[in-house]
Amino acid sequence: MANPFFYLALLIIFHLSMPTFSMKQTTILTDQLALLALKDNVVQDPENILTSNWSVSTPVCNWIGVSCGSKHRRVTTLDLTGFELVGTLPPHLGNLSFLSLLYLTNNSFHGRLPVQLSNLQRLKYLSFGNNSFGGEIPSWFGSLTELRSLYLYQNNFKGVIPLSLGYLPKLEMLSLYENQISGSIPSSIFNISSLQEIYLYSNMLYGSIPFISRGLLSLSVIDFSFNNLSGDIPKDLFDHLPNLKELYLEYNQLSGRIPTSLFKCKELQILYLSINQLEGSLSEEIGNLSMLQIFYISRNHFEGEIPKEIGNLTLLTAFDCAINNFTGTIPYQISNLKNLVFLNLEVNNITGSIPPQIFNISTLRDFSLASNRLSGHLPSNMGLWLPNLEGLYLGENQLIGPLPISISNASKLTVFEMSRNYFSGLVPDTLGNLRNLKVLNLGGNNLTSSGMSFLSSLINCKSLEWLLFNDNPLISGELPGLIGNLSNSLQRFYAFGCDIRGSIPSGIGNLSHLIIMGLANNELTGSIPASMGGLQELQGLYLEENKLEGSIPSELCHLNNLAYLNLTSNKLSGPIPACLGNLISLRSLFLSSNMFSSSIPSTLTGLNDLLFLDLSSNSLSGALPIDIRKWKVLINLDFSNNQLSGYIPTKVADLQDLTYFSLSNNIIIGSIPESFGDLLSLESLDLSRNNLSGEIPKSFEKLRYLKYFNVSFNRLQGEIPKGGSFGNYSIESFEGNEALCGAPQLHVPSCKPVRNSKARTKLIIYVTLPIVSTILDSLIQTMTMATIGYMGPEYGIDGIVSTKGDVYSFGILMMETITGEKPTSEMFEGERSLKSWVEESISSPLNQVVDTNLLSTIGRERLAASNCALSILRLGLECSAESPAERPDMKEVVAKLKKIKVELLRAEQCV
């Protein structure tokens, strides 16, 4: 390592060789010009301090924030702390050659620090904290050899800590926290024997903590927290820090054990080691740190028992060893800590009972033993000596017995968390005496309550925000009507799994600040009260697994913040309200296993942010929503076990995030869209027990995440694809499709070579053309009116009968011939018609709209047939134009059909 004196000499040479203003003779006028230059660089002075006070008509030494020395009458102090100034620093400040204190704290100065500040050789105290300075920390700071305090905290400094800071022989305070400094901590800093406090927290420092080779008798505070430091803490680090009082190393990646040398720091008062990767046991020597007041070691990998010597730390006010692997029992000696305010032992593997003496620590404010394996009863008098207790967390243990009534004496209690234990007996009605209670969690126990009387007592808790008593199946009873009188601050009400009977009181609508309501898994009957529409802040409504009846009240459509609605497994009936489509905040909608009827409201497709939609196991009918593509972020979609009909919309391929999709057990017809192969996130697809026809698209081979696939019991035909995930499926995925063929292991017939069947493709023309001659015979005079589904709109509106109406009917007939669907089919309801369906589908793969029986399975022949079908469909759309004037006459139609026939025959000759 280079000689430090040699390095310091280089800095001095650098300083003396630099051309600066200070080389000239300076006076108070020099100081005035430097400060006026600073004033000119300030672009915002909200209090007009500099604007109104720093004037050449006033002596410099009388300016606000400026002090002068009595001997030379030169500026020695510049303190502009908290003036909210915005601007940059001019190089002229380097001319304040007598300056010993420069404080610009709590302003908004920005830019880089001018190098001329290195001229301030008398500077002892410098604070630029809480500004917006940027760039690297200048190395020339090392030339300010008189510096005692350097505050650069809360800026935008980047780069590394200059080695030169280690050569400030008189430095006592170094504060660089909350910047963007990276690199390692230079060991040279620990060469400064005068150093008292160092703050480097909340940066991006990495590497290990440097070794200390000499005794630093003055160093009392080290804060390296909130960085990325790693490695072991040096074993002999604390041998050189006999007067250390505060050590902050939390939020790093330090590993290894706590060095035993730490326990020699008899002056240590504050120790933060939380959120690292430290390991090993906690030494009994911890009892030597008799001055320790705060001790945090949570979120590490410590193990073994908590040493009983912890009871020697009688000045301790806070002890946190949560989220480790401590075992054994809680040492009763902790009760010796008569100043303890905060005790957190949660999320460990501590066993045994809770020492009753702990509940005698009257200073306790927050006490958590949650998520351990503690057992036994709570002492009946536990609440008598806890006058300051605000938070008690004993959840997720194995505690038994009743809840002590005495807890009601802890009058300052705000959080009472007893969930997931084995508590039994009555819920104390005296809980209502806890007037400051905000959170009450009794969920997951075996508690009872006579008539749910404890709810009546809680009306006195006007600050109550969370009320959770879920999963206590012995509570039973009915919700009292006065539930609406609970705290107006109530945000969460969890009562699921409590065997609650009767109806939901209408008064529940008075809880206007409720965010989540959980009444699932009970025996509730009656209807959903319309008063729930008044819960304007509600985000989650859980009513599943009950016996609720009637329809969904339209008032629920007023819950504009609702994100989660679960009404699964009830006896609800009637149509699904279309107004649910107005709940644009909805992310999850579960209505399965009810008795809903009618069609799926098209308005639901307006829920653009929906993630989960489950309408399965109802009596829904009609077609799938046309605008299904609007559910672009949908993950799970389940329409199974209904009576839905019609075709699968091709635009389902736009649901790129879809992982689960089920249409099982409906009466869906048509072919499986080829576009399904674009659903690359799909993991489960169930199309079983429908009336699907055609082939299984080979595009499915692209779906590498598809673990579950079921198309059984349909009318599918052709070869089962072999690639992708198809090698993982069994016969259960394909059974009930007699025309499927494929690999022997699937127990289906082997596929035979496909024959060329030109006659089959000619069927398109030879089915359609004979119809033309029939209608041509009636062109001279229209003899009959069109029937429903075939009649032109002018007949329905004006009663006009014309040959143009016959052209309309013929257009519909052509579309029926090609698609195999009648205009009166059940799939065409409301505004959806055969014509609109063809218009919508004509740009998609033709096997989605053309009757598969009219298409060949041979490549070029199929293309020829597809082109022919497309031309006929387009002609059908021309014939069925809304305005009679826009329709061609039948002679034009025949000419176009003959042209289509010629093109088909010509194409087939090339096959």
URTAKA-V722220 format. One record per backbone hydrogen bond with DSSP energy under -1.0 kcal/mol. CO is the residue of the C=O (numbers start at 1). NH is the residue of the N-H. If there is no record, write none. Layout:
# URTAKA-V722220
co=CO nh=NH
co=CO nh=NH
This chain:
# URTAKA-V722220
co=3 nh=7
co=4 nh=8
co=5 nh=9
co=6 nh=10
co=7 nh=11
co=8 nh=12
co=9 nh=13
co=10 nh=14
co=11 nh=15
co=12 nh=16
co=13 nh=17
co=15 nh=18
co=21 nh=24
co=27 nh=31
co=28 nh=32
co=29 nh=33
co=30 nh=34
co=31 nh=35
co=32 nh=36
co=33 nh=37
co=34 nh=38
co=35 nh=39
co=36 nh=40
co=37 nh=41
co=39 nh=42
co=41 nh=88
co=44 nh=86
co=45 nh=48
co=48 nh=52
co=49 nh=53
co=50 nh=54
co=53 nh=55
co=55 nh=58
co=59 nh=62
co=60 nh=63
co=63 nh=66
co=65 nh=79
co=67 nh=76
co=67 nh=77
co=69 nh=73
co=74 nh=69
co=76 nh=100
co=76 nh=101
co=77 nh=67
co=78 nh=103
co=80 nh=83
co=85 nh=108
co=86 nh=43
co=86 nh=44
co=87 nh=110
co=90 nh=93
co=91 nh=94
co=92 nh=95
co=93 nh=96
co=95 nh=97
co=96 nh=99
co=100 nh=124
co=100 nh=125
co=101 nh=78
co=102 nh=127
co=103 nh=80
co=105 nh=82
co=109 nh=132
co=111 nh=134
co=114 nh=117
co=115 nh=118
co=116 nh=119
co=117 nh=120
co=119 nh=121
co=120 nh=123
co=124 nh=148
co=124 nh=149
co=125 nh=102
co=126 nh=151
co=127 nh=104
co=129 nh=106
co=133 nh=156
co=135 nh=158
co=138 nh=141
co=139 nh=142
co=140 nh=143
co=141 nh=144
co=143 nh=145
co=144 nh=147
co=148 nh=172
co=148 nh=173
co=149 nh=126
co=150 nh=175
co=151 nh=128
co=153 nh=130
co=154 nh=131
co=157 nh=180
co=159 nh=182
co=162 nh=165
co=163 nh=166
co=164 nh=167
co=165 nh=168
co=168 nh=171
co=172 nh=196
co=172 nh=197
co=173 nh=150
co=174 nh=199
co=175 nh=152
co=177 nh=154
co=181 nh=204
co=183 nh=206
co=186 nh=189
co=187 nh=190
co=188 nh=191
co=189 nh=192
co=191 nh=193
co=192 nh=195
co=196 nh=220
co=196 nh=221
co=197 nh=174
co=198 nh=223
co=199 nh=176
co=201 nh=178
co=205 nh=228
co=207 nh=230
co=220 nh=245
co=220 nh=246
co=221 nh=198
co=222 nh=248
co=223 nh=200
co=225 nh=202
co=229 nh=253
co=231 nh=255
co=234 nh=237
co=236 nh=239
co=237 nh=240
co=240 nh=216
co=241 nh=244
co=245 nh=269
co=245 nh=270
co=246 nh=222
co=247 nh=272
co=248 nh=224
co=250 nh=226
co=251 nh=227
co=254 nh=277
co=256 nh=279
co=259 nh=262
co=260 nh=263
co=261 nh=264
co=262 nh=265
co=264 nh=266
co=265 nh=268
co=269 nh=293
co=269 nh=294
co=270 nh=247
co=271 nh=296
co=272 nh=249
co=274 nh=251
co=275 nh=252
co=278 nh=301
co=280 nh=303
co=283 nh=286
co=284 nh=287
co=285 nh=288
co=286 nh=289
co=288 nh=290
co=289 nh=292
co=293 nh=317
co=293 nh=318
co=294 nh=271
co=295 nh=320
co=296 nh=273
co=298 nh=275
co=299 nh=276
co=302 nh=325
co=304 nh=327
co=307 nh=310
co=308 nh=311
co=309 nh=312
co=310 nh=313
co=312 nh=314
co=313 nh=316
co=317 nh=341
co=317 nh=342
co=318 nh=295
co=319 nh=344
co=320 nh=297
co=322 nh=299
co=326 nh=349
co=328 nh=351
co=331 nh=334
co=332 nh=335
co=333 nh=336
co=334 nh=337
co=336 nh=338
co=337 nh=340
co=341 nh=365
co=341 nh=366
co=342 nh=319
co=343 nh=368
co=344 nh=321
co=346 nh=323
co=347 nh=324
co=350 nh=373
co=352 nh=375
co=355 nh=358
co=356 nh=359
co=357 nh=360
co=358 nh=361
co=360 nh=362
co=361 nh=364
co=365 nh=390
co=365 nh=391
co=366 nh=343
co=367 nh=393
co=368 nh=345
co=370 nh=347
co=374 nh=398
co=376 nh=400
co=379 nh=382
co=381 nh=384
co=390 nh=414
co=390 nh=415
co=391 nh=367
co=392 nh=417
co=393 nh=369
co=395 nh=371
co=399 nh=422
co=401 nh=424
co=404 nh=407
co=405 nh=408
co=406 nh=409
co=407 nh=410
co=409 nh=411
co=410 nh=413
co=414 nh=438
co=414 nh=439
co=415 nh=392
co=416 nh=441
co=417 nh=394
co=419 nh=396
co=423 nh=446
co=425 nh=448
co=428 nh=431
co=429 nh=432
co=430 nh=433
co=431 nh=434
co=433 nh=435
co=434 nh=437
co=438 nh=465
co=438 nh=466
co=439 nh=416
co=440 nh=468
co=441 nh=418
co=443 nh=420
co=448 nh=427
co=450 nh=453
co=452 nh=455
co=453 nh=457
co=454 nh=458
co=456 nh=459
co=457 nh=460
co=458 nh=461
co=460 nh=462
co=461 nh=464
co=465 nh=491
co=465 nh=492
co=466 nh=440
co=467 nh=494
co=468 nh=442
co=470 nh=444
co=472 nh=475
co=477 nh=501
co=480 nh=483
co=482 nh=485
co=483 nh=486
co=487 nh=490
co=491 nh=515
co=491 nh=516
co=492 nh=467
co=493 nh=518
co=494 nh=469
co=496 nh=471
co=498 nh=476
co=500 nh=523
co=502 nh=525
co=505 nh=508
co=506 nh=509
co=507 nh=510
co=508 nh=511
co=510 nh=512
co=511 nh=514
co=515 nh=539
co=515 nh=540
co=516 nh=493
co=517 nh=542
co=518 nh=495
co=520 nh=497
co=524 nh=547
co=526 nh=549
co=529 nh=532
co=530 nh=533
co=531 nh=534
co=532 nh=535
co=534 nh=536
co=535 nh=538
co=539 nh=563
co=539 nh=564
co=540 nh=517
co=541 nh=566
co=542 nh=519
co=544 nh=521
co=548 nh=571
co=550 nh=573
co=553 nh=556
co=554 nh=557
co=555 nh=558
co=556 nh=559
co=558 nh=560
co=559 nh=562
co=563 nh=587
co=563 nh=588
co=564 nh=541
co=565 nh=590
co=566 nh=543
co=568 nh=545
co=569 nh=546
co=572 nh=595
co=574 nh=597
co=577 nh=580
co=578 nh=581
co=579 nh=582
co=580 nh=583
co=582 nh=584
co=583 nh=586
co=587 nh=611
co=587 nh=612
co=588 nh=565
co=589 nh=614
co=590 nh=567
co=592 nh=569
co=596 nh=619
co=598 nh=621
co=601 nh=604
co=602 nh=605
co=603 nh=606
co=604 nh=607
co=606 nh=608
co=607 nh=610
co=611 nh=635
co=611 nh=636
co=612 nh=589
co=613 nh=638
co=614 nh=591
co=616 nh=593
co=620 nh=643
co=622 nh=645
co=627 nh=630
co=628 nh=631
co=630 nh=632
co=631 nh=634
co=635 nh=659
co=635 nh=660
co=636 nh=613
co=637 nh=662
co=638 nh=615
co=640 nh=617
co=644 nh=667
co=646 nh=669
co=649 nh=652
co=650 nh=653
co=651 nh=654
co=652 nh=655
co=654 nh=656
co=655 nh=658
co=659 nh=683
co=659 nh=684
co=660 nh=637
co=661 nh=686
co=662 nh=639
co=664 nh=641
co=668 nh=691
co=670 nh=693
co=673 nh=676
co=674 nh=677
co=675 nh=678
co=676 nh=679
co=678 nh=680
co=679 nh=682
co=683 nh=707
co=683 nh=708
co=684 nh=661
co=685 nh=710
co=686 nh=663
co=688 nh=665
co=692 nh=715
co=694 nh=717
co=697 nh=700
co=698 nh=701
co=699 nh=702
co=700 nh=703
co=702 nh=704
co=703 nh=706
co=705 nh=707
co=708 nh=685
co=710 nh=687
co=712 nh=689
co=718 nh=741
co=723 nh=726
co=725 nh=728
co=730 nh=733
co=731 nh=734
co=731 nh=735
co=733 nh=711
co=735 nh=713
co=737 nh=740
co=739 nh=718
co=741 nh=720
co=743 nh=746
co=744 nh=747
co=749 nh=742
co=757 nh=761
co=758 nh=762
co=761 nh=764
co=762 nh=766
co=763 nh=767
co=764 nh=768
co=765 nh=769
co=769 nh=772
co=769 nh=773
co=770 nh=774
co=771 nh=775
co=772 nh=776
co=773 nh=777
co=775 nh=778
co=776 nh=779
co=787 nh=790
co=787 nh=791
co=792 nh=795
co=792 nh=796
co=793 nh=797
co=794 nh=798
co=794 nh=800
co=795 nh=799
co=802 nh=806
co=803 nh=807
co=804 nh=808
co=805 nh=809
co=806 nh=810
co=807 nh=811
co=808 nh=812
co=809 nh=813
co=810 nh=814
co=811 nh=815
co=812 nh=816
co=813 nh=817
co=814 nh=818
co=815 nh=819
co=816 nh=820
co=818 nh=851
co=822 nh=825
co=825 nh=828
co=829 nh=832
co=833 nh=837
co=834 nh=838
co=835 nh=839
co=836 nh=840
co=837 nh=841
co=838 nh=842
co=841 nh=844
co=845 nh=848
co=846 nh=849
co=846 nh=850
co=851 nh=854
co=852 nh=855
co=858 nh=862
co=859 nh=863
co=860 nh=864
co=861 nh=865
co=862 nh=866
co=863 nh=867
co=864 nh=868
co=865 nh=869
co=866 nh=870
co=867 nh=871
co=868 nh=872
co=869 nh=873
co=870 nh=874
co=871 nh=875
co=872 nh=876
co=873 nh=877
co=874 nh=878
co=875 nh=879
co=876 nh=880
co=878 nh=881
co=883 nh=886
co=884 nh=887
co=889 nh=893
co=890 nh=894
co=891 nh=895
co=892 nh=896
co=893 nh=897
co=894 nh=898
co=895 nh=899
co=896 nh=900
co=897 nh=901
co=898 nh=902
co=899 nh=903
co=900 nh=904
co=901 nh=905
co=902 nh=906
co=903 nh=907
co=904 nh=908
co=905 nh=909
co=908 nh=911
